[in-house]
């Protein structure tokens, strides 16, 4: 999204530029609750190492395409697994203001992703799950969609039929959910490790909504300040592929480097920090990431593919 260089957005942009010019390793240390602000846990994520160290506040987490399988979030819940099989995944996200490093509390965070076999709930007839059967026509492409038509919080679907928002084909809603960030900006979900489908690497969609109101009916009003995707490193995906039911997925897998949506900028672009037993990934995976957002801006979706190195669009 292109912002007019004035007002809060302009101030935010200048702040980021000043820090970057001062040095790529510069850290804006801002107190949060009396402690040092933390943005992305430093250090490489592997199966047997824990993330450490501190956060930086000079960049926003990259916006990516929303995808065509958007559904208004009607599931206010932390456990989105339902009856889906797969490796247990605990996903912990922290939402901070990228300019101040302060936590964004009471935000509505949506996540949604495909099953272990590459199928999206609500769109089972349109998904090309690779469970050994004959895939239906129309392969997901994650082409950008327009502004969502429902009330937030909303999720933006991944996969799809070649662009634009697609209407749901069924009433299933597994692996979709919305929950509220706490006063420290944290939100945690229980789900399963996503699978893959034609043309895309393994990923999770995410949206962050602010300035709305939590009611008995859910979350109402406000605006979407971040639309993005979360990604998994190749080592973890290869480990998951050896475990059932992922091992029965016959669809050719697109790697992280081959994916046309992943912006190829590491954790800033949504690459998750992961922790799991590398010899027994089936026991479960813990994933976490801190996302820097601009609460005063609106980012419903993006009409630009962020990856310039990819050779072709997903199909």
C-alpha positions as CSV (number, residue, x, y, z in Angstrom):
1,X,0.0,0.0,0.0
2,X,1.3,3.4,-0.9
3,X,0.9,6.0,1.8
4,X,0.8,9.8,1.2
5,X,3.9,11.2,2.9
6,X,2.2,13.3,5.6
7,X,0.7,13.0,9.0
8,X,1.4,10.0,11.3
9,X,2.4,7.7,8.4
10,X,5.0,10.2,7.3
11,X,6.4,10.5,10.8
12,X,6.5,6.7,11.1
13,X,8.3,6.4,7.8
14,X,10.9,9.0,8.7
15,X,11.5,7.3,12.1
16,X,12.2,4.0,10.3
17,X,14.6,5.7,7.8
18,X,16.6,7.4,10.5
19,X,17.2,4.2,12.4
20,X,18.1,2.3,9.2
21,X,20.5,5.0,8.2
22,X,22.1,4.9,11.6
23,X,23.0,1.2,11.0
24,X,21.2,-2.0,10.1
25,X,22.0,-3.5,13.5
26,X,20.7,-0.5,15.4
27,X,18.1,-1.3,18.0
28,X,15.6,1.2,19.3
29,X,15.4,0.2,23.0
30,X,12.1,1.4,24.3
31,X,10.8,0.5,27.7
32,X,7.6,-1.7,27.8
33,X,6.3,-2.4,31.2
34,X,9.6,-1.4,32.8
35,X,11.6,-3.9,30.6
36,X,13.4,-3.8,27.3
37,X,11.1,-3.9,24.3
38,X,11.3,-7.0,22.3
39,X,10.4,-7.3,18.6
40,X,11.7,-10.5,17.0
41,X,13.6,-13.0,18.9
42,X,17.1,-13.0,17.6
43,X,19.0,-16.1,16.6
44,X,18.3,-18.7,14.0
45,X,15.3,-20.9,14.6
46,X,16.1,-24.6,14.5
47,X,14.5,-27.7,16.0
48,X,16.9,-27.7,18.9
49,X,17.6,-24.1,19.6
50,X,15.6,-21.5,21.5
51,X,15.2,-17.9,20.3
52,X,16.9,-15.3,22.4
53,X,17.6,-11.6,22.6
54,X,15.8,-8.5,21.7
55,X,13.4,-6.7,19.4
56,X,13.9,-3.9,17.0
57,X,11.3,-1.3,16.1
58,X,12.4,0.2,12.8
59,X,10.4,-1.9,10.4
60,X,6.9,-3.1,9.9
61,X,6.1,-6.7,9.4
62,X,5.7,-7.2,5.6
63,X,2.2,-7.0,4.2
64,X,1.3,-9.8,1.8
65,X,-1.7,-10.8,-0.3
66,X,-4.9,-11.7,1.5
67,X,-5.8,-14.5,-0.8
68,X,-9.3,-15.4,-2.2
69,X,-10.7,-17.6,0.6
70,X,-11.8,-14.8,2.9
71,X,-14.5,-15.6,5.4
72,X,-15.9,-13.3,8.1
73,X,-14.6,-14.6,11.4
74,X,-17.4,-16.2,13.3
75,X,-15.2,-18.4,15.4
76,X,-13.9,-16.5,18.4
77,X,-11.6,-19.1,19.8
78,X,-8.0,-20.0,20.5
79,X,-8.2,-23.7,19.6
80,X,-9.0,-23.9,15.9
81,X,-8.2,-27.5,15.4
82,X,-11.6,-29.1,15.5
83,X,-11.2,-32.7,14.3
84,X,-8.3,-32.1,11.9
85,X,-5.4,-34.5,12.0
86,X,-1.9,-33.3,12.0
87,X,1.1,-32.3,14.1
88,X,0.0,-30.2,17.1
89,X,1.1,-26.6,16.6
90,X,1.1,-23.9,19.3
91,X,1.3,-20.4,17.7
92,X,2.2,-17.5,19.9
93,X,2.2,-14.0,18.3
94,X,3.0,-10.7,19.8
95,X,1.6,-7.5,18.2
96,X,3.5,-4.3,18.8
97,X,3.4,-0.8,17.4
98,X,6.4,-0.7,15.0
99,X,7.1,3.0,15.8
100,X,6.9,2.9,19.6
101,X,7.5,-0.8,20.3
102,X,4.5,-0.7,22.7
103,X,2.2,-3.7,22.7
104,X,-1.1,-3.4,20.9
105,X,-3.6,-4.7,23.4
106,X,-7.2,-5.8,22.8
107,X,-6.5,-6.2,19.0
108,X,-8.4,-9.0,17.2
109,X,-6.0,-11.4,15.5
110,X,-7.4,-13.8,12.8
111,X,-5.5,-16.8,11.5
112,X,-6.5,-19.4,9.0
113,X,-4.7,-22.0,7.0
114,X,-5.2,-25.3,5.0
115,X,-5.3,-28.8,6.5
116,X,-2.5,-31.3,6.5
117,X,-3.6,-32.3,3.0
118,X,-3.9,-28.8,1.6
119,X,-7.7,-28.2,2.0
120,X,-9.3,-25.0,3.3
121,X,-12.5,-25.2,5.3
122,X,-15.4,-23.4,3.6
123,X,-13.8,-24.2,0.2
124,X,-13.4,-27.9,0.2
125,X,-14.9,-28.2,-3.3
126,X,-12.3,-25.7,-4.6
127,X,-9.2,-26.9,-2.8
128,X,-6.7,-29.1,-4.5
129,X,-5.8,-31.2,-1.4
130,X,-3.3,-33.9,-2.2
131,X,-4.6,-36.8,-0.3
132,X,-4.3,-39.3,-3.2
133,X,-7.6,-38.5,-4.8
134,X,-8.3,-36.6,-8.0
135,X,-7.9,-32.9,-7.3
136,X,-10.8,-30.7,-8.4
137,X,-10.3,-28.2,-11.2
138,X,-9.0,-24.7,-10.3
139,X,-5.8,-24.5,-8.5
140,X,-5.1,-22.1,-5.7
141,X,-3.1,-19.1,-6.7
142,X,-3.3,-16.6,-3.8
143,X,-3.9,-13.8,-6.2
144,X,-4.7,-10.5,-4.4
145,X,-8.3,-9.8,-3.5
146,X,-10.0,-6.6,-3.0
147,X,-11.2,-5.1,0.3
148,X,-13.2,-7.7,2.4
149,X,-16.9,-7.2,2.3
150,X,-17.7,-8.4,5.8
151,X,-17.2,-7.0,9.3
152,X,-13.9,-7.5,11.0
153,X,-12.3,-9.5,12.3
154,X,-11.8,-11.2,9.0
155,X,-9.4,-13.7,7.7
156,X,-8.0,-13.7,4.3
157,X,-7.9,-16.9,2.6
158,X,-5.0,-18.5,0.9
159,X,-5.2,-20.6,-2.1
160,X,-8.1,-20.0,-4.4
161,X,-9.2,-20.0,-8.0
162,X,-7.1,-17.4,-9.6
163,X,-7.9,-14.0,-8.1
164,X,-10.5,-12.1,-6.3
165,X,-12.6,-13.2,-3.3
166,X,-14.3,-16.6,-3.7
167,X,-17.6,-17.3,-2.0
168,X,-17.5,-20.3,0.4
169,X,-18.8,-23.6,-0.9
170,X,-19.6,-25.3,2.4
171,X,-20.2,-24.6,6.1
172,X,-17.0,-26.0,7.5
173,X,-14.8,-23.6,9.5
174,X,-12.0,-25.7,10.9
175,X,-8.5,-24.2,11.1
176,X,-9.9,-20.7,11.3
177,X,-10.2,-18.5,14.4
178,X,-10.0,-15.1,16.1
179,X,-8.7,-14.1,19.5
180,X,-7.8,-11.0,21.5
181,X,-4.3,-9.8,22.3
182,X,-3.7,-9.4,26.0
183,X,-2.3,-6.3,27.7
184,X,1.2,-7.3,26.6
185,X,0.2,-7.8,23.0
186,X,0.3,-11.6,23.1
187,X,-2.2,-14.0,21.5
188,X,-1.9,-17.8,21.4
189,X,-3.6,-20.3,19.1
190,X,-3.8,-24.1,19.1
191,X,-3.9,-25.7,15.7
192,X,-2.0,-28.2,13.5
193,X,1.0,-27.8,11.3
194,X,-0.3,-26.7,7.9
195,X,0.2,-28.9,4.8
196,X,0.7,-27.7,1.3
197,X,-1.2,-27.4,-2.0
198,X,-0.3,-26.7,-5.6
199,X,1.7,-23.5,-6.1
200,X,2.3,-22.5,-2.5
201,X,4.7,-23.2,0.3
202,X,3.5,-24.0,3.8
203,X,2.0,-20.9,5.4
204,X,-0.6,-19.4,7.7
205,X,-2.7,-16.3,7.0
206,X,-3.0,-13.6,9.6
207,X,-4.9,-10.3,10.1
208,X,-4.7,-7.8,12.9
209,X,-7.8,-5.5,13.6
210,X,-7.7,-2.5,15.9
211,X,-10.0,0.2,17.2
212,X,-13.0,-2.1,17.2
213,X,-15.2,-3.2,20.1
214,X,-15.4,-6.6,21.8
215,X,-19.0,-7.6,22.4
216,X,-21.0,-10.7,23.3
217,X,-21.3,-11.3,19.5
218,X,-17.6,-11.0,18.9
219,X,-15.5,-8.1,17.5
220,X,-17.2,-5.3,15.7
221,X,-16.0,-2.2,13.8
222,X,-12.5,-0.9,13.7
223,X,-10.1,-1.4,10.8
224,X,-7.5,-3.9,9.6
225,X,-4.0,-2.6,10.3
226,X,-2.1,-5.7,9.1
227,X,-2.7,-8.4,6.5
228,X,0.1,-10.9,6.1
229,X,1.2,-14.5,6.1
230,X,3.4,-16.6,8.4
231,X,6.0,-19.0,6.9
232,X,7.8,-22.2,8.0
233,X,11.5,-23.0,7.2
234,X,12.3,-25.9,4.9
235,X,13.8,-28.0,7.6
236,X,10.6,-28.2,9.6
237,X,8.4,-28.8,6.5
238,X,10.6,-31.7,5.3
239,X,10.4,-33.2,8.8
240,X,6.6,-32.8,8.8
241,X,6.4,-34.4,5.3
242,X,7.7,-37.7,6.8
243,X,4.7,-37.9,9.2
244,X,1.2,-39.1,8.5
245,X,-1.1,-37.6,7.2
246,X,1.4,-35.2,5.5
247,X,3.2,-38.2,4.0
248,X,0.1,-39.1,2.0
249,X,-0.1,-35.7,0.3
250,X,0.8,-36.4,-3.4
251,X,0.8,-32.7,-4.5
252,X,4.1,-31.4,-5.7
253,X,5.4,-29.1,-2.9
254,X,6.5,-25.6,-3.6
255,X,9.5,-24.7,-1.4
256,X,10.0,-21.5,0.5
257,X,12.5,-20.2,-2.0
258,X,10.2,-21.0,-4.9
259,X,7.1,-19.4,-3.4
260,X,5.9,-16.2,-5.1
261,X,4.3,-14.7,-2.0
262,X,7.0,-15.1,0.6
263,X,8.9,-11.8,0.5
264,X,12.3,-13.5,1.2
265,X,13.2,-11.2,4.1
266,X,13.2,-13.6,7.0
267,X,11.3,-12.9,10.2
268,X,10.4,-9.4,9.1
269,X,8.5,-11.1,6.3
270,X,6.7,-13.6,8.5
271,X,9.2,-16.4,8.9
272,X,8.3,-18.1,12.2
273,X,10.7,-19.0,15.0
274,X,10.1,-22.7,15.6
275,X,10.9,-25.1,18.4
276,X,10.4,-28.9,18.2
277,X,12.2,-32.2,18.8
278,X,13.9,-32.6,15.4
279,X,13.8,-36.4,15.8
280,X,10.1,-36.5,16.8
281,X,8.4,-33.5,15.3
282,X,5.1,-35.4,15.5
283,X,5.1,-34.6,19.3
284,X,4.4,-31.0,18.4
285,X,5.8,-27.7,17.3
286,X,5.9,-24.3,19.1
287,X,6.0,-21.3,16.8
288,X,6.3,-17.6,17.7
289,X,6.9,-14.2,16.2
290,X,6.5,-10.6,17.1
291,X,4.7,-8.5,14.4
292,X,5.3,-4.8,14.1
293,X,2.2,-3.1,12.8
294,X,1.0,0.5,12.2
295,X,-2.2,0.8,14.2
296,X,-3.1,4.1,12.6
297,X,-2.9,2.7,9.1
298,X,-5.3,0.4,7.1
299,X,-4.0,-2.6,5.3
300,X,-6.9,-4.8,4.2
301,X,-4.9,-6.5,1.5
302,X,-2.2,-5.8,-1.0
303,X,-2.4,-5.7,-4.8
304,X,1.3,-6.3,-5.3
305,X,3.2,-9.6,-5.2
306,X,6.0,-8.9,-2.7
307,X,8.5,-11.4,-4.1
308,X,10.6,-10.0,-6.9
309,X,12.8,-13.0,-7.2
310,X,10.0,-15.5,-8.0
311,X,9.8,-16.4,-11.7
312,X,6.1,-17.1,-11.9
313,X,2.8,-16.6,-10.1
314,X,1.4,-19.6,-8.2
315,X,-1.3,-21.4,-10.1
